[in-house]
Amino acid sequence: MLKILNAGYRLRELLLLITVGLVPVISGLLVMIVQLEMKLSENAAISVQEAVFSIDQALNRMHEAAQRALPLAGKPCDRVKSALQEQVVSRSMIRSLTLVEGNEASCSSTSDSLEYLSSFAGSGQQVELSYGQPDKRRKLLVNYYLQGNHGGVIVTAYALLLRNELDAFQDGLTLLLEFDDRYIWSKGDSRDTQRPSQPEFFASALSNKYGYRVKGGYAEGFTAKEIQQSMVQIFPSLMLVGIVTGSIVYLGLYGARAHSREATAKHA
């Protein structure tokens, strides 16, 4: 009977030591998961705001180019076309400059058809993502329209100008820049069959100046993968803490048993 009681006592001790050793491991993992999720959520919220600031700056540069060309609006094309071409050459980000009269594109630094630009000028939009001329190999472009007293100017740049701003955020977050029903992201645009995956810690921000929206989020399964990687890094340290904690408790129990045996021997 005594052996059974001793075995039960030792089993309880073992279970106690295992429990005490697992407490810092489990609590450490839980804290790590909470901190990681808070970090990802905060990063998504901050990144979309920073992306709006970066895109605004890029569009501001297009606005400056339009302002520089605006004095040429309303003048004969044969007199100002060379000046438009010189301005395009001086700014590597610009693909073309086009003058507008009465919502009709009238003179461009390129020989492209002006019909689709006239459509944009009459749409009332300030900025758009454009697929370019329907009769050519279509590349995603950005059109910016500035209206003046004697006409207007359309600045056209490749959408790479905006994509480069999104590519600056290399931390696993997927950022999507949306103009109405058209969008662009680091690996594609609205001509793709489906949007990128962004369901985890989704956030969005609107540009009050230009009306576009930046949407940010992590791809499905990203958080689980990050947790797994963090666990691999932190688990050995937590196990060491658990072993040390269990050892301290064991030494305490061993000392208590030794003290109890000594006390019993003295009274015997």
NORKA-V835439 format. One line per field, one symbol per residue. ss: DSSP state (H for helix, E for strand, - for the rest). phi: phi as a letter, one per 40 degrees, with the letter a starting at -180 (. if undefined). Layout:
ss = ???
phi = ???
//
This chain:
ss = -HHHHHHHHHHHHHHHHHHHHHHHHHHHHHHHHHHHHHHHHHHHHHHHHHHHHHHHHHHHHHHHHHHHHH------HHHHHHHHHHHHHH---EEEEEEEE--EEEEE------HHHHHHH-----EEEE----------EEEEEEE----EEEEEEE-HHHHHHHH------EEEEEE--EEEE--EE----------EEEEEEE------EEEEEE---HHHHHHHHHHHHHHHHHHHHHHHHHHHHHHHHHHHHHHHHHHHHHH-
phi = .cccccccccccccccccccccdccccccccccccccccccccccccccccdcccdcccccccccccccdcccgcdcccbccccccccccbccccabbcbbfgbcbabcbcccccccccccccgccbacbcgcccbccbcbbbbbbcbcbibbbcbbccddccccccccbbgccbbbbbfcbaaacbiaccccacccaccfcaaabcccbgcbbbbaccdgccccccccccccccdcccccccccccccccccccccccccccccccc
//
